[in-house]
Amino acid sequence: MNTRARNRILATAAAASATAIALAGCASADAGPADPDAEITLTVATFNDFGYTDELLQEYMDEHPNVTIVHNRAATSNEARENYFQKLGKTGLADIEAIEVDWLPEVMQYADLLAPVDEALKDRWLDWKTSAATDKDGNLIGYGTDIGPEGVCYRSDLFAAAGLPTDREEVAALLEGDWATYFDLGAEYTAATGKAFFDSAGGTYQGMINQVEAAYEDPDSGDIIATGNDEVKDIYDQVLTASATQSAHLGQWSDDWFAGLSNGAFATMLCPGWMLGVIEGNAEGVTGWDIANTFPDGGGNWGGSYLTVPANGENVAAAQELADWLTDPAQQVKAFENAGTFPSQNDALTDETLLGATNEFFTGAPTGQILSERAQAVTVSPFKGEFYFQINDAMQKALTRVEEGTQDAGTSWTQWVSEVDAIK
């Protein structure tokens, strides 16, 4: 769903230790069809806003008079995560539980505790959406909800002040290319204005590292390869070289970063679809924000969620039917209209309602069309193993140390290497 600031503090990942999960026996993967006449109550647990309004859920209940849906929504994904891993394999979870893509490395360790998605449904989602949630036995364990295809958001008024093009198509053409192209434009902007081009090294690094298929761990052996991976070091060096003159040094989700969305502290930022709401919500009254239909080095995705069905639930077959319905193209488009959650369904990406969606705050940008094209430009589903987020969190701190001036790039890298070496 739309992953917001409050969901991105990776340090909370340790809140739900895998050791808390009791590996209880599972219900059969083949639960059989739900009894269409049995009176049942299905519980659905989500967080933040998946776009599942009372009206949407009522549609399902009208079509299934025997079903009552109870929707429990946690305030943040952190709260939902803690509850999920405390109870998975035990009792107390909802019939349908939402998870964030960031939880997958841990979730996949317990794939046998989740009822697999019907094989016949696998083709409905983008390939990289399904591959990320497919276990070693080929079972898809999550029904894809939203994704976070990325474009480049920019302040057209700040571009104009720098003598740069402001039209979104011209800006997209200007940025088309690799990361060097992006940073070259940043150098031109900072030379003309003396101001920052992007928000932070950390946020920019994340967009870059998400394009690496195996950044930190070997997909086959699970061995940590991070410190010897030349791609990681090259990205680290490239982003920090640019950061020295182009970054506003505003860590994402900090108070100063939120303020920077409105006060012109930076001219561009990497922008998954859910970020549009974050910007609009924190830059009220600002004119000039726009989004370019491009992303350095092709496509990128940041964020997204799934619905899972605990295999030991009381209503597994009925829950699977509801999860199927909630994530089919029609409902994904309705969720997008309700909350801006961008669909992961192939058919939804060509829906006329979606493609016709515009965003007045972003200078009337055709955001539905832009994000649909950005989603289809994604070619890499990065491998995120057991230690991915521990390693990446340490990297984010390494970048922050350099941006804050407490360490130089070499010293901070050395510390990061030591921290990664201590993991396993």
KAGI-V346636 format. One record per residue. RES is the residue in one letter. PHI is phi in whole degrees, -180 to 180 (NA if undefined). PSI is psi in whole degrees, 0 to 359 (none if undefined). Layout:
{{RES & PHI & PSI} {RES & PHI & PSI}}
This chain:
{{M & NA & 188} {N & -74 & 106} {T & -76 & 120} {R & -112 & 182} {A & -55 & 318} {R & -68 & 351} {N & -103 & 3} {R & -109 & 15} {I & -91 & 97} {L & -67 & 341} {A & -62 & 337} {T & -74 & 355} {A & -58 & 329} {A & -74 & 352} {A & -61 & 331} {A & -117 & 90} {S & -70 & 142} {A & -62 & 336} {T & -69 & 346} {A & -77 & 351} {I & -90 & 122} {A & -88 & 125} {L & -81 & 71} {A & -73 & 160} {G & -65 & 146} {C & -100 & 158} {A & -71 & 162} {S & -61 & 141} {A & -63 & 331} {D & -97 & 90} {A & -80 & 347} {G & 78 & 169} {P & -70 & 150} {A & -73 & 146} {D & -69 & 116} {P & -70 & 349} {D & -108 & 344} {A & -70 & 133} {E & -77 & 118} {I & -138 & 157} {T & -114 & 126} {L & -108 & 128} {T & -100 & 137} {V & -124 & 122} {A & -111 & 119} {T & -129 & 189} {F & -147 & 158} {N & 53 & 238} {D & -140 & 106} {F & -88 & 356} {G & 85 & 11} {Y & -89 & 81} {T & -74 & 166} {D & -59 & 323} {E & -65 & 320} {L & -65 & 314} {L & -66 & 328} {Q & -65 & 327} {E & -56 & 316} {Y & -67 & 319} {M & -67 & 327} {D & -66 & 324} {E & -79 & 339} {H & -131 & 81} {P & -60 & 340} {N & -83 & 353} {V & -107 & 132} {T & -114 & 128} {I & -105 & 129} {V & -113 & 119} {H & -103 & 116} {N & -108 & 122} {R & -120 & 118} {A & -74 & 153} {A & -68 & 324} {T & -138 & 161} {S & -69 & 333} {N & -63 & 318} {E & -64 & 316} {A & -64 & 320} {R & -62 & 313} {E & -60 & 314} {N & -62 & 319} {Y & -61 & 310} {F & -80 & 341} {Q & -72 & 328} {K & -111 & 348} {L & -59 & 126} {G & 87 & 352} {K & -109 & 230} {T & -131 & 163} {G & 108 & 351} {L & -81 & 160} {A & -71 & 166} {D & -64 & 325} {I & -127 & 126} {E & -120 & 127} {A & -81 & 143} {I & -132 & 154} {E & -88 & 153} {V & -59 & 330} {D & -66 & 343} {W & -85 & 347} {L & -55 & 319} {P & -54 & 322} {E & -82 & 320} {V & -58 & 318} {M & -65 & 341} {Q & -69 & 340} {Y & -124 & 36} {A & -59 & 331} {D & -70 & 350} {L & -91 & 3} {L & -122 & 141} {A & -74 & 126} {P & -66 & 153} {V & -75 & 144} {D & -55 & 132} {E & -53 & 325} {A & -67 & 344} {L & -95 & 349} {K & -58 & 326} {D & -78 & 355} {R & -73 & 337} {W & -101 & 161} {L & -57 & 143} {D & -55 & 316} {W & -72 & 340} {K & -73 & 320} {T & -77 & 322} {S & -62 & 326} {A & -67 & 335} {A & -113 & 23} {T & -105 & 128} {D & -83 & 179} {K & -64 & 340} {D & -94 & 4} {G & 87 & 9} {N & -88 & 129} {L & -83 & 123} {I & -107 & 3} {G & -141 & 143} {Y & -90 & 114} {G & -63 & 132} {T & -103 & 262} {D & -103 & 173} {I & -137 & 174} {G & -127 & 62} {P & -60 & 141} {E & -110 & 137} {G & -119 & 197} {V & -118 & 116} {C & -86 & 144} {Y & -150 & 158} {R & -96 & 107} {S & -64 & 328} {D & -68 & 323} {L & -73 & 325} {F & -63 & 318} {A & -62 & 320} {A & -65 & 335} {A & -92 & 1} {G & 78 & 20} {L & -98 & 159} {P & -59 & 153} {T & -119 & 337} {D & -62 & 135} {R & -63 & 327} {E & -71 & 323} {E & -69 & 321} {V & -66 & 319} {A & -60 & 318} {A & -66 & 324} {L & -67 & 326} {L & -94 & 353} {E & -62 & 126} {G & 144 & 207} {D & -97 & 190} {W & -68 & 331} {A & -61 & 324} {T & -63 & 315} {Y & -60 & 312} {F & -72 & 331} {D & -65 & 319} {L & -65 & 323} {G & -62 & 320} {A & -64 & 321} {E & -65 & 318} {Y & -65 & 313} {T & -67 & 326} {A & -65 & 325} {A & -81 & 332} {T & -119 & 337} {G & 74 & 13} {K & -116 & 168} {A & -74 & 145} {F & -92 & 319} {F & -129 & 170} {D & -77 & 314} {S & -161 & 158} {A & -67 & 321} {G & -62 & 312} {G & -65 & 321} {T & -71 & 318} {Y & -56 & 319} {Q & -61 & 320} {G & -64 & 325} {M & -75 & 315} {I & -71 & 334} {N & -70 & 353} {Q & -97 & 1} {V & -97 & 125} {E & -62 & 318} {A & -141 & 89} {A & -84 & 317} {Y & -116 & 334} {E & -137 & 149} {D & -78 & 124} {P & -62 & 332} {D & -86 & 312} {S & -95 & 337} {G & 82 & 359} {D & -66 & 146} {I & -77 & 124} {I & -119 & 6} {A & -56 & 310} {T & -73 & 342} {G & -104 & 7} {N & -87 & 112} {D & -61 & 328} {E & -62 & 320} {V & -65 & 313} {K & -65 & 321} {D & -64 & 319} {I & -67 & 316} {Y & -56 & 310} {D & -65 & 318} {Q & -66 & 315} {V & -71 & 325} {L & -76 & 329} {T & -62 & 315} {A & -69 & 323} {S & -59 & 327} {A & -55 & 325} {T & -121 & 343} {Q & -109 & 343} {S & -89 & 145} {A & -80 & 353} {H & 58 & 37} {L & -108 & 104} {G & -57 & 132} {Q & -60 & 139} {W & 80 & 1} {S & -78 & 162} {D & -59 & 319} {D & -67 & 327} {W & -67 & 315} {F & -60 & 318} {A & -64 & 325} {G & -64 & 338} {L & -66 & 338} {S & -113 & 335} {N & -96 & 8} {G & 76 & 26} {A & -67 & 339} {F & -150 & 157} {A & -99 & 337} {T & -140 & 163} {M & -160 & 153} {L & -71 & 138} {C & -137 & 91} {P & -67 & 161} {G & -55 & 321} {W & -68 & 342} {M & -69 & 338} {L & -58 & 318} {G & -67 & 325} {V & -63 & 314} {I & -64 & 309} {E & -60 & 321} {G & -70 & 342} {N & -118 & 9} {A & -134 & 41} {E & -57 & 131} {G & 87 & 352} {V & -82 & 134} {T & -111 & 146} {G & 123 & 340} {W & -66 & 138} {D & -149 & 174} {I & -135 & 132} {A & -97 & 138} {N & -82 & 71} {T & -163 & 164} {F & -157 & 135} {P & -55 & 136} {D & 64 & 25} {G & 109 & 249} {G & -122 & 159} {G & -152 & 149} {N & -130 & 138} {W & -136 & 108} {G & 103 & 176} {G & 133 & 166} {S & -144 & 176} {Y & -142 & 161} {L & -105 & 135} {T & -122 & 154} {V & -120 & 108} {P & -57 & 131} {A & -71 & 342} {N & -100 & 17} {G & -71 & 165} {E & -81 & 340} {N & -132 & 53} {V & -60 & 310} {A & -63 & 316} {A & -67 & 323} {A & -66 & 321} {Q & -63 & 321} {E & -64 & 319} {L & -69 & 318} {A & -62 & 321} {D & -59 & 312} {W & -65 & 317} {L & -65 & 334} {T & -110 & 13} {D & -80 & 166} {P & -54 & 317} {A & -61 & 315} {Q & -72 & 328} {Q & -64 & 322} {V & -67 & 319} {K & -64 & 320} {A & -64 & 322} {F & -62 & 317} {E & -65 & 325} {N & -78 & 323} {A & -139 & 0} {G & 79 & 11} {T & -73 & 121} {F & -85 & 130} {P & -64 & 152} {S & -110 & 2} {Q & -84 & 134} {N & -56 & 312} {D & -67 & 326} {A & -65 & 329} {L & -69 & 346} {T & -112 & 10} {D & -68 & 136} {E & -62 & 323} {T & -63 & 316} {L & -65 & 311} {L & -66 & 337} {G & -90 & 359} {A & -71 & 135} {T & -125 & 165} {N & -127 & 110} {E & -62 & 320} {F & -62 & 322} {F & -89 & 51} {T & 55 & 36} {G & 70 & 22} {A & -58 & 140} {P & -77 & 73} {T & -64 & 327} {G & -62 & 313} {Q & -66 & 314} {I & -61 & 311} {L & -71 & 329} {S & -63 & 316} {E & -68 & 323} {R & -66 & 323} {A & -64 & 319} {Q & -76 & 349} {A & -86 & 349} {V & -73 & 128} {T & -121 & 349} {V & -118 & 128} {S & -109 & 96} {P & -61 & 139} {F & -73 & 127} {K & -126 & 100} {G & -88 & 196} {E & -57 & 326} {F & -108 & 8} {Y & -54 & 308} {F & -76 & 334} {Q & -67 & 317} {I & -69 & 317} {N & -68 & 324} {D & -63 & 318} {A & -63 & 323} {M & -65 & 317} {Q & -59 & 321} {K & -69 & 325} {A & -63 & 316} {L & -65 & 320} {T & -64 & 321} {R & -59 & 320} {V & -70 & 315} {E & -66 & 328} {E & -83 & 351} {G & 82 & 13} {T & -84 & 340} {Q & -145 & 154} {D & -84 & 171} {A & -61 & 320} {G & -66 & 315} {T & -66 & 319} {S & -66 & 322} {W & -62 & 316} {T & -61 & 319} {Q & -65 & 319} {W & -61 & 317} {V & -59 & 317} {S & -64 & 320} {E & -67 & 321} {V & -69 & 319} {D & -62 & 334} {A & -83 & 351} {I & -71 & 318} {K & -149 & none}}
